[in-house]
């Protein structure tokens, strides 16, 4: 009904080169070009309908019918196009072209148009196709509209006092077709130059919104309104949360440093036909320099237009914003508690001097969906309809570099300092909880070009203002700020926004937003092999691509204006001299379609002096007074330009005539028409001005008594090592001689008997290693064996003058290191003792040479006859048990150590504790079994250390044995009984048992008739359930082992070849999996026996999820998450299912970074299409079992 459905036409072929994706090589591009030429030669043109309405086929929807074989669009310049239908999907932005433009503020005065007015410049960047646009002026909730046609490459400028006099509001511009339906024409760019009633004066770019689907918005037959859906399917989504990135002191009493910042915050009406009040409510939150929030709710029927001092008035803004301590703010809007889109600009000037600072607010999140109803009115005359297609997806889910978003890299195209002017660089961290480390490069381009860097920290929700003159004095150039991690590697931290206030050496000011570049891949950039640099790759997969064809809109006539144009070209490496050479092709277009091109070679030039040749007129000569044009820059490689306009004649406009002259001061940002396929920029990846760390550790005694055959365990505590750079994180390497023994800050390590050179090296986050810290530690054995069972003195009467042969038992000797040692006698049993007294000396000597001696007196009396021997009865043999290691215990974490004594005569033994703190006690005493438990349970306020604690074993006959002294000390790191050097939690935990959980006896002896012992272990369960991430605790019982000679035994338990415990009764922690457990017993005389292996399988804990943090999964972001639970193994998969139905699925991509049995660390990536709402975390084991935690998370903006 609107047009002939059979009006077919051939698509115009503007080029033979179709848009090739970024990964296509030059060879493939050449092949594609040849193929395209061949297809054209064969007559294979694309064809489509301009429009169609065929109810029989399409129902009642009038839409575009596509029958395309090859479709290409005009080439706009070098690089990958991001205009038209070729441009990949990206976020709404003031740095791109679109089909719909939003101007948050225009103003005009019907009585003083020279003092209060707005120039609205609209440009069609398509070099050949025309466009029709409908322009809506919304003020006081009233809507008025006009139509305008734009030829290819044409700029048309509207004077607000002429087209909508006496009003202040916002503007919406949309491309339409001949029916008046909104249509795809992603070639429109716009800017506004404003002078308002508060004295603000500058220019800003319109927000461009792409139509992502080809053709017009579908309209049902008979409907009078078109539904424009901002949902990332039809059109780009609109902002939901925006930021005013920097607020300086507004207090005029401070003098020249005071500023006035006004804001214009709007929410586009849901109906462009309605004139009703929207009942808007704005939530405004300011954050002071410490990140403290100051929320405010403001009611605004049709928008919010006020000074920041009036918005945050209770408490007064100046009570929490002071000179040198800026704030920042953010805005959202709602109607009846339902979120609605919000956009805004800030307008800032000094109280005594202009700053020409009008900037778009940055977008922190986007609204899931918003629909705007536009009444349909057909234009009187319309441009020919252009065939369009759906936009392709962006590589890496990129949204495009923009001044209106947050990112991990901020680029400031211009700064000046010292003799060249002054600047303020603002950096804001919008993350609510995470501190940001940022490396800032100031690259100067004049005098002695070079880059100077510094690293700063920005607290959560903090805004900082930096003075380049403090770092790079007397320079002008550009700044790049990159988020880095603690090791100084570039990091994914897409929460940085920024801006700059610049004044050049001639006093001309301008304000700009920083260009934010997102890191689209997770984590940090890896270091290059030399470990000093890292490469930023701008290819949309790693970081957003960089511009290669750009536009400056609203170019003023150079007859009564002087526009300064500058740019910088990023170098291949920030470590090399900056790039100050090269040339850029520029083309100026006037509003009557005239154009002229030239090449600029300098990095800063007056636009009015750019000429094709020295004899040619300036390329802007056809842009006359009272008109504007635009400028295209085609460098072919990435550049970042800036412009600043100076009005040489005051702006003037005649009431009701539409005629204006002069100019409006200030700078503005650029539009990107094409981007570079891939660009690599090398940057430093270590901390600047780094200081070497200093290794140090807690004192280790030079001499340490051996506690068993394997030496002793010492504590290695290097936590007192320091680094002058307070944010550096240290790593540790401990050496015994040249052998690496530990990499933990604090650990326990077993040293064998002998001399040791303990060395600690610490390394900081930049890879700088400390000087070694070395201590000499010797483990010595100075404790002699203990003799007991010494026979009583002997008296013997004999009738022989030659004496008599006597037998007597040898004493019993036990050594803490060697175990049972042989005893020698100065006169052996069976020897003939002469008449009189003889002293028999017994000696026990260990392998180190320590001796213990005892004696027995033998008295031989000459009598008439030989009488029975009196004495020579063996004395009581004392009990024994193994030494304990020093015990480091944690408050509130009880420890139980099974103590097992032995007695050569199987006497009952009582174990007692001496010199112990009150929280250490002997419990569960079983004298018959010669067993007890040492219970240590420290609490807050208890004695910190007791250093001379001993275990005393006493049998019923008075035999006494004392362990070596050990310490019990409260610590934040418990000790590792196995002395592995693994640090907290390493080494298999606390085995206990075995005479105190430490060092076995063994060795010694020498009886040739010795019979080997018999190892017999109590049966172990075939399967056992893990009870912790470390596995299961099994109880080991060797009490049924025996020795035919009655020799005391030592016990060693192994899992395969690894020792897991020692002692007759012990416990051990074994991990999930299958284990082969054996018991080896030794009688100390060379007799050894090993039991048959017992197979024990530790079953994993069941798969569960207990928590997922954080709960919020931000949309279109990458968030690091931690899942806690049980039963996780390598290969466990995690997904997030929608709690209720999601159209298109959950759309959360999970990358698992680390898996432990009870913890998974992952990265969850969302896109702009990820549905909002609750999610269930689901873990799936490789064996197919799964576990779901309902409503564990939610996706939100």
Secondary structure by P-SEA (a helix, b strand, c coil): cccccccccccccccccccccccccaaaaaaaaaaaaaaaaacbbbbbbcbbbbcccccccbbbbbbccccccccccccccccccccccccccccccccbbbccbbbbbccccccbbbbbbbbcccccccbbbbbbbbcccccccbbbbbcccbbbbbccccccccbbbbbbbbbbccccccccccccccccccccccccccccccbbbbcccccccccccccccccccccccccccccccccccccccccccccccbbbbbbbbbbcccccccccccbbbbbbbbbcccbbbbbbbbbbccccccccccccccccccccccccbbbbbbbbbbcccbbbbbbbbbbbbcccccccbbbbbbbcccccbbbbbbbbbbccccccbbbbbbbcccccccccccccccccbbbcccccccccbbbbbbbbbccccbbbbbbbbbbbcccbbbbbbbbbbbcccbbbbbbccccccccccbbbbbbbccccccccccccccbbbbbccccbbbbbbcbbbbccccccccccccccccccccccccccccccbbbbccccccccbbbbbbbbbbcccccccccccbbbbbbbbcccccbbbbbbcccccccccccccccccccccccccccccbbbbccccbbbbbbbbbccccccccccccccbbbbbbbbbbbbcbbbcbbbbbbbcccccbbbbbbbbccccccccccccccbbbbbbccccccccccbbbbbbbbcccccccccccbbbbbcccccbbbbbbbccccccccbbbbbbbbcccccccccccccbbbbbbccccbbbbbbbbbbbbbccccbbbbbbcccccccccccbbbbbbbbbcccbbbbbbbbbbbbbbcccccccccccccbbbbbbbbbcbbbbcccbbbbbbbbbbbccccbbbbbbcccccccccccccccccbbbbbbbbcccccccccbbbbbbbccccbbbbccbbbbbbccccccccccccccccccccccccccccbbbbbbbbcccbbbbbbbbcccccbbbbccccbbbbbbbccccccccccbbbbbbbcccccccccccbbbbbcccbbbbbbbbbccccbbbbccbbbbbbbcccccccccccccccccbbbbbbbbbccccccbbbbbcccccccccccbbbbbccccccbbbbbbbbcccccbbbbbbbbbccccccccccccbbbcc
